[in-house]
Amino acid sequence: INPTATDPKAGGPNDAGGVTKVPGDWHETMSTHWFHDHMFSFTAQNVYKGMAGMFNIYSALDRGNETINDGVNLRLPSGTAKSWGNLEYDINLMLADKAWDAHGQLAMDIFDFDGFLGDQMTVNLAYKPFFEIEQRKYRFRILNGAVSRFFKISLSDGSPMIQIANDGNLLPSPVVVTQLDQQGIAERYDIVIDFSRYSVGQKVSMVNLLEHSDRTRPRRTVSLADALAGNSSDPCVGKFLEFRIVRNPATPDVSQVPAVMIPNPDLSNVPVARQRTFVFDEDARQTTNDPVTSFRGPWGIGTSEDDALAADFGRISAAPRYGTREIWTLINEEDDWDHPIHIHFEEGQILARNGSASNVPAWEKGRKDVYRLRPEGRVTITMQFRDFGGMFMEHCHNTTHEDNAMLLRWEIDDNGAPFLRPLPTPIPKPQGVTFEPPTQILKNAF
């Protein structure tokens, strides 16, 4: 697609206010992302301590300058001072719950393999923050950066919000909601709020409506009235970010929310080369004993409806061929757990929830990389592996589960070569990285 880099929608912004064109499919344009420490067995506590950050990818379509009207730029709320990447009205929000001990130090039980819940909400690591707002549209890129907690967000006056992106991918069309869907760990929701409806001096807050009673899954959605009244046993239910409307716009608000943003890539003519099943469960077993690559833990992933396997970095569980399209079904075997599953590197499209396309809401119809399974749930997705070959991961993003063996390795082969050669496993050491052959290749991987 677009091999000669002539499509003006495929590219990135340059400092002259134009676009540097690149080959490829503009339908794969990306936006809101994050990065974090991924040291196995320490991921949860390191991310909890703050070893994480957000970053934005700007493109011909999502320029970060709302004044450029060239027929390509979507002109989403951002600002105008720079040719691209303005942040005055384009705000990143990393949400996470924390707990502090009597000495004011972050507290976390690293030996609880179920997960962790804090008792205080933070935004960008700040407790009870406020934000001074102009009477205009703002874009908020919201990341769930918690360990085990899910969120469900509304405004304190019940006003509408416009969801424009999910997991770093602009939706085909914006979706107007008064409450966001449950947001799993690592999911990113981009929304637009129009503050022109408020008068200078007014205040409005973001509110979390989702109550947890333990670390397994959300217990219930609290009504907005009960959340504001404090009628919940969960201290993280209620207001967590206050907006203070303090002035008229410094410059006229010319930002837009177009009715059409980025249609999904059309895969209807791409044959399905393979269907795979991944089952997420507890009581995982181990099939290898490599002292470096294999791990023991209560959580695991199976590649059929058989027993779940605990993580082994040397085990290859799936190896799709480069350029092919596959359908993957992710299954949660437990009725009392919710797992947000992150598939590294590849974006997918949800085809069905619990076997039906009608169960996929509008805000999940864009491309994604994190999939909430819900208790006893199953999600069917499709992906086409056409970017790069290499070695990648799939895991639960309840980072405590991830640290305790709910993770597997998968690969994209080297451009469909006739004689497949699995990649050697990298073994990091203080003296440098060495490599060893895979400890196990599951019979249904290739």
C-alpha positions in Angstrom: 0.0 0.0 0.0 1.4 3.4 -1.0 4.9 2.0 -1.8 6.0 5.3 -3.5 5.0 7.5 -0.5 2.6 9.7 -2.6 -0.4 9.6 -0.3 -0.5 12.8 1.7 -2.3 11.1 4.6 0.6 8.8 5.2 3.4 10.7 6.9 4.5 12.9 9.8 4.6 16.6 10.5 7.7 18.7 9.7 8.8 22.0 11.2 7.6 24.0 8.1 4.0 23.1 8.8 3.9 20.5 6.1 4.1 16.7 5.9 7.0 14.4 5.3 5.4 11.5 3.4 6.3 7.9 4.0 5.3 4.6 2.4 2.6 2.6 4.0 -1.1 2.5 5.0 -2.4 5.7 6.6 -5.1 3.7 8.3 -2.4 2.5 10.7 -1.8 6.0 12.0 -1.1 6.0 15.8 -1.3 8.6 18.5 -1.3 8.0 22.3 1.2 5.6 23.8 3.1 4.9 27.0 6.3 3.1 28.1 7.3 1.5 31.3 9.9 -0.7 33.0 9.4 -4.4 32.0 11.8 -6.2 34.3 10.1 -9.6 34.9 9.0 -10.1 38.6 9.5 -6.4 39.2 7.2 -4.8 36.6 4.3 -4.2 39.0 6.3 -2.5 41.7 8.5 -0.5 39.4 5.6 0.9 37.4 3.8 1.6 40.7 6.8 3.6 41.9 6.7 5.8 38.8 8.9 4.1 36.2 6.4 4.9 33.4 5.6 7.7 31.0 3.3 8.7 28.2 4.3 9.8 24.7 2.3 11.0 21.7 2.9 10.2 18.0 2.0 12.9 15.6 1.0 12.3 12.0 -0.3 14.0 8.9 -3.8 13.3 10.2 -3.2 14.1 13.9 -0.8 17.1 13.5 -1.0 18.7 16.9 -1.8 22.0 15.3 -5.5 22.9 15.1 -5.1 25.8 12.6 -3.6 23.8 9.7 -6.5 23.3 7.2 -5.0 21.3 4.3 -7.7 18.7 3.8 -5.6 16.1 5.7 -5.1 17.4 9.2 -8.1 16.6 11.4 -7.6 19.7 13.5 -8.2 18.1 16.8 -7.8 20.3 19.9 -4.2 21.1 20.5 -2.9 24.7 20.1 -1.2 26.9 17.5 2.1 28.1 18.8 4.2 25.5 17.1 3.9 23.9 13.6 3.1 20.6 15.3 2.9 18.9 18.7 1.2 21.7 20.6 0.1 20.7 24.1 -1.8 23.8 25.4 -5.1 22.1 24.8 -3.9 18.5 24.4 -3.3 17.0 27.8 -2.0 13.6 28.9 -3.5 12.2 32.1 -1.9 9.1 33.7 -4.3 7.7 36.3 -3.2 5.4 39.1 -4.2 4.5 42.6 -1.6 4.6 45.4 -1.2 3.9 49.1 1.1 5.6 51.6 2.3 4.2 54.9 2.5 6.2 58.2 5.9 7.6 57.1 4.6 9.0 53.8 6.3 6.3 51.7 4.5 4.4 48.9 3.3 1.0 50.3 2.7 -2.1 48.3 2.6 -5.8 49.2 4.8 -7.4 46.5 4.0 -10.9 47.8 0.3 -10.7 47.0 0.1 -12.4 43.6 -3.6 -11.5 43.1 -2.9 -7.8 42.6 -2.9 -4.5 44.4 -5.4 -1.7 45.2 -4.5 1.7 46.6 -6.8 3.9 48.6 -6.0 7.2 46.9 -6.3 8.4 43.3 -3.5 10.2 41.6 -3.3 12.0 38.2 0.2 12.3 36.8 1.4 11.2 40.2 -0.3 14.2 41.9 -2.9 13.8 44.6 -6.1 15.9 44.3 -4.9 18.1 41.4 -6.7 20.9 39.7 -6.4 22.3 36.2 -7.2 25.9 35.1 -9.3 25.8 31.9 -10.3 28.2 29.2 -13.8 28.2 27.7 -13.0 26.0 24.8 -12.5 22.4 23.7 -9.7 20.3 25.2 -8.4 16.9 24.3 -7.4 14.5 27.1 -5.4 11.4 26.6 -6.3 9.2 29.5 -4.1 6.2 30.5 -4.9 3.7 33.1 -1.5 3.3 34.7 -2.6 1.3 37.8 -1.5 -2.1 38.9 -4.9 -3.9 39.2 -7.6 -1.2 39.3 -10.1 -0.5 36.5 -11.7 3.0 36.1 -15.0 4.3 34.8 -15.0 8.1 34.3 -17.7 10.7 34.1 -18.0 14.4 34.6 -19.5 15.6 37.9 -22.4 17.3 36.2 -23.1 14.5 33.8 -22.1 16.5 30.7 -21.2 14.7 27.5 -17.7 13.8 26.5 -16.6 12.8 23.0 -14.4 9.7 22.8 -12.1 10.0 19.7 -9.5 7.3 20.3 -8.8 3.9 22.0 -5.4 2.5 22.7 -3.6 5.1 20.6 -5.8 4.6 17.5 -8.3 7.3 16.4 -11.7 5.8 16.0 -13.5 5.6 12.6 -16.0 8.1 14.1 -16.3 9.9 17.4 -18.6 8.6 20.0 -20.6 10.9 22.4 -20.9 9.4 25.9 -21.8 10.7 29.4 -19.7 7.8 31.0 -16.7 6.2 29.6 -16.6 2.4 29.4 -14.6 0.5 32.1 -11.0 1.2 31.4 -8.6 -1.7 32.0 -5.0 -1.4 33.0 -2.9 0.0 30.1 -5.9 1.1 28.0 -5.8 4.6 26.6 -9.0 6.6 26.0 -8.7 9.9 24.2 -11.7 12.2 24.8 -12.7 15.8 24.0 -14.5 18.0 26.5 -16.1 21.3 25.4 -15.7 23.7 28.3 -17.4 26.5 26.4 -20.7 25.4 28.0 -19.4 26.7 31.4 -19.1 30.2 32.7 -15.9 31.7 34.1 -15.7 30.8 37.8 -17.5 27.5 37.4 -15.8 24.2 38.4 -16.4 20.7 37.2 -14.6 17.5 38.1 -13.7 14.1 36.6 -15.3 11.3 38.7 -14.5 7.6 39.1 -17.6 5.6 39.3 -16.1 2.1 39.4 -16.0 0.4 42.8 -13.6 -2.4 43.7 -14.0 -4.5 46.8 -10.9 -6.7 46.1 -8.2 -7.1 43.5 -10.0 -9.6 41.3 -12.3 -7.4 39.2 -14.6 -4.3 39.5 -17.5 -4.9 41.9 -20.0 -2.5 40.5 -20.6 0.9 38.8 -21.8 3.4 41.4 -24.3 6.0 40.4 -23.0 9.5 39.8 -25.1 10.8 42.7 -23.7 8.1 45.1 -20.2 8.7 43.9 -20.5 12.5 44.6 -22.1 11.8 48.0 -19.4 9.4 49.1 -21.8 6.4 49.2 -19.2 3.8 48.5 -16.8 1.7 50.6 -14.1 2.2 48.0 -12.1 5.4 48.7 -11.1 5.7 45.1 -14.7 6.3 44.0 -15.5 10.0 43.6 -13.9 13.2 42.3 -10.2 13.0 41.4 -9.4 15.9 39.1 -11.0 19.4 39.3 -11.3 21.7 36.3 -11.5 25.4 37.1 -12.8 27.6 34.3 -10.8 30.8 34.7 -10.9 32.7 31.4 -12.1 33.1 27.9 -10.0 31.5 25.2 -6.7 33.3 24.6 -7.3 32.9 20.9 -10.4 31.7 19.0 -11.1 28.0 19.3 -10.8 26.7 15.7 -10.4 23.0 16.7 -12.7 20.4 15.3 -14.0 16.9 16.0 -14.7 15.5 12.5 -17.5 13.1 11.9 -15.1 10.8 10.1 -11.5 10.2 11.4 -9.7 7.0 10.5 -11.6 4.1 9.0 -10.3 0.7 9.9 -8.1 -1.1 7.4 -10.2 -3.2 5.1 -9.2 -6.8 5.6 -12.2 -8.4 3.9 -10.1 -9.5 0.9 -7.2 -10.8 3.0 -7.6 -14.6 3.6 -7.4 -15.9 7.2 -4.3 -18.1 7.4 -4.8 -19.4 10.9 -7.1 -19.3 13.9 -5.6 -19.5 17.4 -7.0 -19.7 20.9 -5.3 -18.3 24.1 -6.8 -19.3 27.5 -6.0 -17.2 30.5 -6.3 -19.1 33.8 -4.7 -19.7 37.2 -3.1 -22.9 38.5 -0.6 -22.8 35.7 1.9 -25.6 35.2 5.5 -25.4 33.9 6.8 -27.7 31.1 10.4 -26.5 31.1 13.1 -26.1 33.8 15.6 -23.7 32.3 16.9 -21.8 35.4 17.0 -18.5 33.6 14.0 -18.4 31.2 11.3 -20.4 33.0 9.2 -19.0 35.9 6.8 -20.4 38.4 3.6 -18.6 39.3 -0.1 -19.1 39.8 -1.0 -17.5 36.5 -0.6 -18.8 33.0 -1.7 -18.8 29.4 -2.7 -21.9 27.4 -2.7 -22.1 23.6 -5.8 -24.3 23.5 -8.5 -25.1 26.0 -5.9 -27.3 27.9 -4.0 -26.3 31.0 -2.5 -22.8 31.2 1.3 -22.7 31.1 3.5 -20.5 33.2 5.8 -18.1 31.4 9.1 -19.3 29.9 10.9 -16.7 27.8 12.5 -19.5 25.8 9.2 -21.1 24.8 7.6 -20.1 21.5 3.9 -20.3 21.8 2.8 -18.8 18.4 4.7 -17.9 15.2 2.5 -16.4 12.6 3.9 -15.9 9.1 4.9 -12.4 8.0 2.2 -10.7 5.9 -0.6 -13.1 6.9 -3.8 -12.5 8.7 -4.9 -14.5 11.7 -7.9 -14.6 14.0 -7.2 -15.0 17.7 -9.7 -15.8 20.4 -8.8 -14.7 24.0 -10.6 -16.6 26.7 -11.0 -16.0 30.4 -11.7 -19.3 32.1 -12.4 -17.6 35.5 -15.8 -16.3 36.6 -14.3 -14.1 39.3 -11.4 -12.4 37.5 -11.0 -9.7 34.9 -7.8 -9.7 32.8 -6.8 -6.8 30.5 -4.7 -8.6 27.8 -1.9 -6.7 26.0 -0.5 -8.0 22.7 2.8 -6.3 22.0 3.6 -4.7 18.7 0.5 -5.5 16.7 -2.8 -3.6 16.6 -6.0 -5.7 16.2 -9.6 -5.3 15.5 -12.3 -6.8 17.7 -14.6 -9.0 15.7 -16.8 -10.3 18.5 -17.3 -10.4 22.2 -18.6 -13.7 23.6 -19.2 -14.9 20.0 -21.3 -11.9 18.8 -20.3 -8.8 16.8 -23.3 -7.0 18.3 -21.5 -7.1 21.7 -18.7 -4.8 20.4 -19.6 -1.2 21.3 -18.7 1.7 19.0 -15.8 2.8 21.1 -14.1 -0.6 20.7 -14.5 -0.7 16.9 -11.2 1.0 16.2 -7.8 -0.7 16.3 -6.6 -1.8 19.8 -3.7 -3.4 21.6 -5.3 -4.1 25.0 -8.4 -6.3 25.4 -10.5 -6.6 28.5 -11.8 -10.1 28.8 -14.3 -9.7 31.7 -15.2 -12.7 33.8 -15.8 -15.8 31.7 -15.5 -13.6 28.7 -14.0 -14.2 25.3 -12.8 -11.7 22.7 -12.2 -12.6 19.1 -9.8 -10.3 17.2 -8.1 -10.2 13.9 -4.6 -9.0 13.0 -2.4 -8.9 10.0 1.4 -9.2 10.6 2.8 -7.0 7.9 5.2 -4.6 9.7 8.3 -6.3 11.1 9.4 -9.8 12.0 10.7 -10.4 15.5 10.0 -11.6 19.0 7.1 -10.2 21.0 5.0 -10.8 24.1 1.4 -11.3 25.1 0.4 -10.9 28.7 -2.2 -9.8 31.3 -1.6 -6.1 32.2 -2.7 -6.6 35.7 1.1 -6.2 36.3 1.0 -8.5 39.3 -0.4 -11.3 37.1 2.2 -10.4 34.4 5.0 -10.7 37.0 3.8 -14.1 38.1 3.8 -16.0 34.9 0.7 -14.9 32.9 2.9 -14.1 29.9 4.0 -15.8 26.7 6.4 -15.3 23.8 5.3 -15.2 20.2 7.2 -14.4 17.0 6.6 -13.2 13.5 8.8 -15.3 11.2 11.4 -13.9 8.9 9.3 -12.8 5.9 7.8 -16.2 5.2 11.1 -17.9 4.5 10.6 -21.5 3.4 12.8 -22.9 6.2 11.7 -21.2 9.4 14.4 -20.6 12.0 13.1 -19.7 15.4 14.9 -16.7 16.9 17.4 -17.5 19.7 16.5 -16.4 23.2 18.4 -13.4 24.4 19.9 -13.9 27.9 20.9 -10.5 29.5 23.8 -10.5 31.8 25.9 -7.8 33.4 28.7 -8.6 31.0 26.4 -8.4 28.0 23.7 -10.4 26.1 24.2 -14.0 25.1 21.8 -16.2 23.1 20.6 -19.7 23.5 18.2 -21.9 21.4 14.5 -21.9 22.4 13.7 -24.2 25.4 10.5 -25.3 23.8 8.4 -24.8 20.6 4.8 -25.7 21.1 3.6 -28.1 18.4 0.9 -25.7 17.2 3.1 -22.6 17.2 3.9 -22.7 13.4 
